[in-house]
Amino acid sequence: MTTTTAPTSPPPTGLPPASLRLLRAAGFISNFDRFCIAPMLVVIGARLGVPLPTMVLAASGYYLCYGLMQPVWGLASDRVGRVAVMRFSLTGAALAAFVSAAATGATMLIVARAVAGAFFAASIAASLTYVGDTVPAEVRQRPLSELMTAFALGTAVATVVAGALAHYVSWRLVFALPGVFAAYLAVALRRLAEPEREPTPSLLAPVRVVMRSRWQWYVMAVALLEGAVLLGFLTYLAPALESRGVPTAVAGAVSALYGVGSMAAAQLVKRLVGRWSPAMIILVGGVQMAAAYAIAALSLSVPALVVTALLLGGGWSFMHSTVQSWATVLAPTARATGVAMFGVALYVGSALASGLAAGAADHHAYRGLFLIAAVLTVPLTIAAGVGRARYR
């Protein structure tokens, strides 16, 4: 008697697991590269003989280029394809990472990090757009939460590995690692099928589609504030601890708990999608972020910043995954450009906040910085929650 095995049913989202793994890997390595420098700023500055405000330029320059290149990669993605853009950008990112590892001075490092940010900028936006192209809107936040988990893992691993390797081995190795993995993914992504998309009549046609949407402008404003509040001020968690004599490796480990909090919260968010309204999920995220920064403003002790990092990770998964999912439905015919413009606002806000706060950080005024972040979380939560509730 012959037994036939029923074919394996596709996942509820319709996205093959192998494809999702590749997308997660691309996002993971992008976030690893972006977050690895924060816990090393003090160490690199000491090794290269430059002050902290100068080294912050390597971080803020990265964030700025990461944000500014979003529309370029978005337009290219709408024009030539998501996978093609990811493979090309990862090749450039690998080269920039290797130059960062070989930098002989602050200027060379700052320029190399800016170029790395410009190339790594394509990975996460293209991954999100790929999900938007292939997964129905009603279940889209679930694979997006999977991507957010991978992004958070990249953040966590980067901050732990960066702090430990910079302290015990070399900061140069930390920059070389994402270069190796980016080079591998540039080849491996050839296995990812290019999703169908509507042809664009001209190079700038997607921009016109996106910019005509009033909701697109609204969501970009929310993203600008979110990038400033969370990503910009998050940069200073590790330096705040180091200013109190905490070893670099320990400071990095504390910052890495942001990724742990994000991963744990992402699993909960997946279960809440469809049960709670998007506005409610945003509200819960905003409350976590406000509480996190309030705790940091009251105390810069290790236990206090452990709680801060965990809550910020939770806030990111609740608020950002919801706003990010919102951004994928605003311009379906120019999805990559719309998601890219969202990214522009997010990372420009991050770069502006981290850059403007550098002077206060140099004077160790971290508690004041975190108090400002706590206050700014209130209008961010109101704008994101009310806007998402009204959007139809």
C-alpha positions, 0 to 999 in steps of 0.5 A: 500500500502506497502512502502519499504525503500531503504537500506542505501547505504554504505559510499563512503569509504566503512568503516561503520560509527560505525567502524570509530567512534571507531577508532577515539575514540582510536586515540583521547584518545591516543593523549589526553594522549600524549599531556596532559603533555606539559602544565603541565611540570612547575606545576608538576615540582614545585609540585614534587620539580624538575627542568624543564629539569628533568620533560622534561624527562617524555615527551621525554621518552614518545615520545621515547618509543612511537616511539620505540614500533611502530615496535613491535606493527606493527609486532604483528598487521600483525601477530595476527590482528589489533583489538587484538593489540589495545585491548591488548595495551589499557589495558596496557595503562590504567594501566600505566595511573593509575600508572602515576596518583599515582606517588609519585616522579619524577622517578616513574612518568618518568617510568610510562609515558614511559610505557604509551607511549609504550602501547598507541603507538599501537592505532593510527598506528593500526587505520591508518592501519585498514583504509588502509586495508578497504578503497580503496587508491583513497579515503583513505585520506578522512577517514584518515582526519577524523582520523586526526580530532579526533587526533587533537581534542584529542590534543586540549582537552588535552592541555585545560583540562590539563592546567586547571585541573593542575592549579585548581584541580590536575595534577593527575586527568589529567593522570587518565582520559585517563586511564578510557577511555582506559579501556572502549575502550579495551572492546568496540573495541570487536565490531570492525570487524577484517579486512582480511589480508594476512598471514605472513610466519614468524614473521620477514617477514613483516620487510623484505618486508618493508625494501626492499623498497627504498621509505619506507626509504625515507618516514621514513627520511621525518617523522623523520624530520617532527617529530622533526620540528613539534612535538618536538618543539611544546612541548615548546609552553606552557612553552614559555608562562609560562616563561613570566608569563602567567598562566598555564591554559592560556598557555594550552589554547593557545597550544590547538589552535593547535588542533583547527587549525588542525581540521579546516584544516582537513575539507578543506583537505578532500575537496581538495583531488582529486582536488590538487596534494599531493605535492601541499597540502604538500607545503601549509602545509609547508608554514603554519609551516614555517610562524608559527615558524617565528612568534614565533621567532619574538614574544612570546606574547600571540597573536603571539603564538595564530597565531603560534598554529593555523598555526601549526595545519593547517600545520599538517593537510595539510602535515602530513595527505598527508605523512601519506596517502603515507605511507599506500601504500608503502608496502600493504602486510606488511601495519601495519609494514610499518605504524609502521616504519613510526611512529618510525621515526616520534616519535623518531624525536620528542623525539630527538628534545624535548630532545636536546632543553631542555637545551635551554628551561631551559634558556628560549631561546625559540625564538632561538628554534622556529627560528631553527624550522622555518629554518628546515621546508624548507628542510622538505617541499622540501623533502616531496613535491618533493618525493611525486611528483616523487612517482608512 
